[in-house]
């Protein structure tokens, strides 16, 4: 089995086919829940999450350094241009719902000039650096995920938008976007 894709031993994978990231979002989901519910387990963290879903925006920014925590949770309702502060549980619940979707693709690079992601599909930019107490080093993730109800929906999306720079080989290790380092 190839990472991110289900194959049989006799199936050859198309090297240009998009790589699914559901395994990565499945490990990220409990990590963010733990950060939200048990922050005392972390020495440091720096999170910046921006979720666009159903025409709305949810932003989670939180940082702990030198024992001090600074957090901001805000969003914008669909069709609105006014940003409003959100309760922390509301912001984390929106991110959790996104990460709980059935399949995820990821961008390998910035969008081509003039290109935008289809707003009918939720997408989330994730920049996360953290170090748990007692851990030898920090871990860093920088990705832009697109969420789908299932794998078939994700693959259909990739076929409809072939110009998108979707990740085709895992793990992704680019200058700006990368899986765990």
N, C-alpha and C positions, 0 to 999 in steps of 0.2 A: 504494500500500500504506500503510495506517495503522500507526503505530508500535505494536508489540506484538500486532498482529493481522494475519493473512493474509486479504486480500480480493481479489476480482477487480474490474476497473474498473466493472462494472455492479452490484456488490453494495453495498447500503447498510448501514452499520454501525448496529446498535441503540445509541443513546446510553447506555442503561442496562446494556449488556453489559460484563462485566468486562474490563479490559485485562490482557493477559499481560505478564509482566516477565522472560521468559526471556532477552531481550537484555541486560537489566541484570544479572541473575545470571551471565550468561556473561562479562561484563566484570569483575564482582566476583570471580569465582573465580580467575583468574590474578593479580589484584591481591593477594588474600590469600595465595596461594601465594608470590608474590614477597616479601611482608612476612615470611612464615614462613621462607623459604629464603635471602633476601638482605636482611636488615634494614638493612645498611649503606647501601642506596640511599635510605633515608628519613631526612629531617631530624627529623621528629616524627611520632608517631601516637598515637591513643587509640582502641582497639577494645574493644567489648563485644558479644559474640555469645552468644545463648542459643538453643540448638537443643533442641526436644522432638521425639523420634522413637522410635517403637516402645515408648512408655511410659517411655523413659529421658530423661535431661537431660544436655547437654554445655554447659559455659560456658567461654568464652575471654575473658579480660580481659588486655589488654596495653597498656602506655603507655610512650612514650619522650618525655621532656621534659628539656631542659638536659643532654643526653647520657646520662642515666640511664634504664635500662629496668626496669620493674616488670611482672611477668607472673604470672598465676594461671590454671591450667587445672584444672577440676574437673567432676565429674558425679555422676549418680545412676543406678544400674542400674534397669531396669524392675521395678516392684513394691517397690522399696526406698525408705526414707525417709532413708537415710544417704548423705551427700555424701562423696565420696572424691576426692583429688587424682588427676589424670590426667597421663600423659606428654604433653608438647606435641605430638609427632607424632600421637598417638591423637586428641587433641581437634581438631587441624586436619584430620585425615583424615575425621572425622565431618562437619565443616562442608563440606569439599570434596565429599563424596558427596551431601550435600543440594543444594549449588549445581549439581551435575552432573545433577540430575533433568531430565526432558524438558519440564516446564512449571512456571511459577510465577505465582501470583496474589499481590496485596499488599493489606494493609488500608489504607484511606484515613484512618481515624480509630480512636479507641479502641473497643473492643467495647461494645455496649450493656450496661447493668447486668444482671448475671446470666448473660450469654452467655459461652460458652467455645468454643474451637476444637475440632473433632473430633480426638481423639488418634490416630485411624486415619491421619491425614494429617500428615506432619512439617511443623513450622513453626519459623521462626527469626526472632528479633528481631535486627536488625543496627544497631548504632550505630558508625559509623566516621568518624574525622577523621584526615587524614594530609596530610603535605607532603613530597614527594620533594625530595631535594637539588637545588638549582638551580631549583626551581619557583617561580614568582612568588607563589603563594598556596596556602593549604590548601584541600582539598576535604572536604566533609562529606556523609554519607549517613545517614539515619535511616528505616528501613523494617521492617515485619514481613511476611515472606514465608511463603506456604504452598506446599509442593512437591507435584508430581504426576508420574506416569509419562509423561503426554502431554497435549496440548491438549484432547482430548476428555474426559479424566478431570477436568481443571481446570474446563471449562465445565459438566460434569455436577454437580460439587461446588457451583458457584455457583448453579445452578438449585435444588439441594436445600436450600441455606441462603441464601435471599433476604434475610434480615434482616442478614447480615454487611455491614459497611461496606467493600466491596471497591472498589479503585480502578477507575474507569470512564474516566477521562481522564488522559492522560499529557502531560507529566511531572507528577508529584504534587508540589505545593508547599504543604503545610500548615504550621501552627506547629510541631508536634512531629514529624510524619512527613513526610519529603520525599525526593525524589531528589536527585542531586548539587546542591550549592550551592557 
